Amino acid sequence: MRYVSSFERILTDRGFKKGLMQGEVRLIERLLKQRFGDLPAWVEQRLQMATESDLARWADAVLSAESLESILGPSPH
């Protein structure tokens, strides 16, 4: 078995975590599109800048929310 340094392990963990978050972003994006139709650019940007806690909160809200703004906050425009 090949030796894996601590540095390699950290990078692998970060890559795995980043991949999981990207999957969550895609899932929430699909759910939002299903619920509200085409998404404006500001929603796409907000999804790409989201933290783990943002994604969890938005995932919980998507089924009962009345609008995109009630999930993601106000539009920047």
Summary of the structure (lengths in Angstrom):
residues: 77
radius of gyration: 16.0
end to end distance: 55.1
largest distance: 55.1
contacts: 163
relative contact order: 0.13
helix: 70%
strand: 0%
